[in-house]
Amino acid sequence: MPNASRGRLFDYVKEHVFEFNDRSASGLRPLWNFEFRPHLLDTRFLHYVSRAFWEEHHFDIPVQFCGLEFSGIPLSLEIARAKDNDANPSNVLAFRKSKKSATNLNAVEGFRNSTPVVIVDDILSSGKSVLKAKSELESMFAEVHSAFVIVDFERDDIDRSCLGIEVTSLFKLSDFGIEKFEIYE
């Protein structure tokens, strides 16, 4: 691990978030999961994520953050808060994965400004959520700079070039002893 915050976060995720149940003895495939949701309200966890993020990300330009519903919203708020200062405040947006047409709410909530957007979520599996958010933001004439996730599944069956932006992560599946993402039916 390149930095101390990333190491603390890895230990936290390994102990509290990552679930692995080896059922190979019963004939079932091993099962694993990253259960981030309950930890997204833990200020210690959010602190570890934001510290690790800022120790590895340096932007030459101001950026704003767009958290994907639900997981990316508290992550975006903490990342922005950790770097925020009076001279250069950070902006946060929230992306709804589905519009609530009955109440006429927007897919993107918040006060968007003209700075480029970093999309934030907990995991990247298929990339569909990031692609949907990118498309919606671009339809609002926003420039999407990149995407950030805690864990990237690095699926072989997904063509990353269709995202059209850089995706960075703190961890890959292999960091947790999972060598390849497999889709089971």
N, C-alpha and C positions, 0 to 999 in steps of 0.2 A: 504494500500500500504506500503510495507516494506521500501522503500527509497524515498527521496525527488525527485530524478530525474524520478523515475517511476511515481510518482504522477503528476509531470509536464507533462510528456509524456501522461499519461492517460487523463488529462484535454485537451491537444492538440488534441489527437485522437478523443475524445468525441465531441469536438467543431468543428473540421475541417475535419476529415477523415470519421468518422462513420456517415452513412446516414440511417435514419429510417423513413419510410413513412407508417403510420398506415392506411391501407385501409380497415380495417375490417367493417366499416360502409357501404361500397359499396359492401360487399360480397366477396371481394378478401382477400387473406391472407396478413398478414403484410409483408412488403418488407424491407430488410435491406441490407447494403453493406458497405464494407471498401474500400474507394477509396484512396489508398496510393500513386499512381503514381505521381500526381502533387506535392505532398509534399516531394518526394524523391530528389527534387532539392532545398529544403528549408533547409538552413544550421542550422537553429534553431531546426527544427524537427530532423535532423540527429544527432545533438548534444545531444538532449534529449535521443534518442535511444542509442547512444554509451555510454553515462554516465550511463543510467539504466543498460545496458548490463554489463559494467565493475564493477558496484556496486554489481552485483549478480553473476558474473562468475569469478572464480579464477582457473587458470590452473596451475598444478604443472609442466607442460611441455610446451615447445614452441609449438604454433599452427599456422597454416595459415588458411585463410578464403577463401571460394569459394562461391561467390554470384551467385544466379540463375538469369538468364536473365529475365527481366529487373530489377525488384525491388531489388533483393539481391545484385546487383553490387554496387550502391552507399552506401547501408547499410554496406557492407563488407569494402569498402574503408574507411568510417568514423570510424567504429569500430577499424580497424587496425591502423588508423592514431591517434586515441585518446590514444592508449596504446603504440604506437611506441616510441622507444628511440634508440639512437645510439648503445647501447650495445646489444640490442635485437630487431632488426627490425622485423616487421610483414610482411608477404607476402600475396598477394591477387590474387585469380584466378577468372575467369569468366566462368560460364557454359552456353553454348548455348542450349536452349531447343530443337533446331533442327539444325543439321549440314547443312552448305551451301555447298552441294557437287559440285556445279558448280565452286566455287572458292576454293574448297579443304581446307576449314578452319576446324580447330579442334573443337570438342565439348567443350574442356576445353582450354581456352586461359590464358596465363600468364607464369611466370617462376616458375614452381613447384619445391619445394625442398623436402627434406625427412621428414619434420615434419608433424604430423597428421593434418588432415583437419577438419574444422568446416564449415558445409554447412549453408548458410544464405539466408533467404527469408522473405517476409513480412507476409505471412499467410501459415498455413498448413491446407489444406482441405482434399483432398483424399490421400495425401502423395506420389502421383505418380511422381511428379517432384523431390522430395528429393530422392526417390528410384532410379530414372533414373540417377541423378547426382552421387549418391553413387556407382552405378554399373559402370558408366563410369570412375570415379576416381579409383575404385579398379582395373579396367582393365588396368589402367596405373600404377599399383602397389603402389598406394597411400593408406595410412591408413586413414580411415574416423573415426574421433573421435566422432562427434555428429552433431546435427543440431540445429539451433536457428531460431525462427520466432518471430515476434512481437505478432501475434494473432494465437492461436491454436483453431481450430473449434471443436476439440474433438468429431469427428463423431463416433457414435456407430456402423456404418456399415463398419468401417475400422479396420482391424486387425493390430495394431501397431507393433506386434512382427515381421512382415515381413520386417520392416525397418532395424532391427538389430542394431540400434544405439539409444542412448538417444536423445530425442527431448525436448528442453527447450523453454519456451515462456515467454514473459512478461505479457501477458494477455490471458484469456480464453473468450469464448463467454458470459458466465454467468456474467463476469465483466461489460458487456454492456446491461444486462437485457435480454439476450437471453438464455433461459434455456436449449434448445436442438436444435441441428442442424437437420433440416428436409429437405428432398429432395422432391421437388414438381415437378410434371410432367405437 
